[in-house]
């Protein structure tokens, strides 16, 4: 696989762009790119030309995470204002507003079936699960402390939850914390299963392989990317190459490649068979907070796309083949 720069949009937002995801194609339109920014807005962009389709407002502080329902019809955004806004992607009509205590919403993800929205609970050291039919809270999954607390861990603050990911079958939920631990839950039983260890700094991004349900990838401020067998609790691979924090990662739809964004201002493409970086893209001039591969599907889609967003307020779009 090789990346080729397609298009960049400078000043896509008025402030840092912290989040991005793809909204799947529907019967009436192709996939859209969704971005969230510290300028308090969520924007939707045309899939290939990055033409701005619409701007969503409604938050009173910066947007820290965005998520798209697998149907392609619903979007969600989490903000530093402690609200999650759920909206109709095509009309921008608000569907629901989920309120949380301060610092209790960080990253959010829909499950593969689209029936549940998981929200990383920030300072509460928990994950909240919301029913997408009623938008009612259905479960709160508290994260237990690892056995044998670290000497420096004098309070629960290190358990601030930064990231969350669903397994492809929706049976498992993983979350990454400020102290470097990753917690895995059995969703149906709302039961904590185990911690995955190996990182010693914040885990800001997690993603499961779309083709190997047990395989979980993590990105950390320790500049490493880890591969875990999330069922056997084993670290099966560690990759390094970034010069600073790894802030974001995503796996290609075929499960063969990984993209990462870092505070070293680069996007890297990793070959998972080689377990090595095969390409470095330097389109951005500041920290890269989000990378996302476009999901397959939609009429007339012939090639893959990867998007990245940055503190430099820009979006970059890459072709891969």
Steps between C-alpha positions, in 0.01 A plus 500: 500500500620851419358842585484788255393848604171597332385825654550722804267763638680773694299679770228236476399616849572818695685308771680166550327199344493228765278230352400337175302201376326387182122493473414188296335536161123464474274419204469869422854634553866395521699490823570829677796606713403638842737723697479654846694801622585720795300767313189321641377380159458169318544514122403256226706479182451340158685172474750569221528874452465600867231750406328630814144367505383651829609632839333379818488723805354434842799454730628778725858366528738307278404166343724216622352205308262416216332171410280374218219246524559199269181589308662825389193691617600612850804682638610573855745748645653529847613835633694655785163655595410151640222440249465236230298626205330243277381631164360408160797504261302622199286768666705588810182470710579418863381151592615492863720689744670287764619687806784392729685651797807713419793310342283191453492477120805445290502250211187330366426211262189321370499119517503311167124431515426865575291416805733649763716811534800462732643814659838503674426658834810710552553577867236254623720206393207330330327437169134592457280308255199670340213326318468657154128419478405697811822691574471381856799396710508119512826425686803652666816290490742605777868436439666317789847601605780265398634281778801643677458875449801686374685701769428824315129426473373687803150564369248378247583786265741284301203284398362777277353312202611631163403243237251227423461231228250226414600156375364420150238264646393752764566255783800682647570859592851628567597832653834673548592709802736778599720260700569280197272209585241358260185345646289238319130436575245233409219727383206258526580427865621854574800328655864607523724225363862611529762768449750505215833640610816618331447874459613737774356822363152605382325276244325750274369274225385139463368298208420134442597326178197470269613150394654357820245559779749432780769734369505843668731789408591783738673837463676660795694806609795264551544522118417131455222314321406168659320195359318284756316172493224650710359161603828341608615825665827478308709765327569354155684791344646844569587753233697820537615772265320818595718762670228596749152416629280280279163675521283303259484181297271309266513166317433467127175320406695193380693481828836512323618849593493745788509881486617711794507871576749651741606815677815475288274646225510193278261231379658156471383197307591161650505164325356258757664194344841667526404678824691801375434852377517506120413863435506837679283792387589853612200698376429658838690769689370410847375205706286245312199422721301276270541248218217302341470255212182532294278192538429295188171538318307757302442530127792589277761450774810360334784580736581543865524824693673602820437832675705679767430808714731720701556783744602700191123527419538300178365177353705280269357232274709215358440233239625152581534197282 
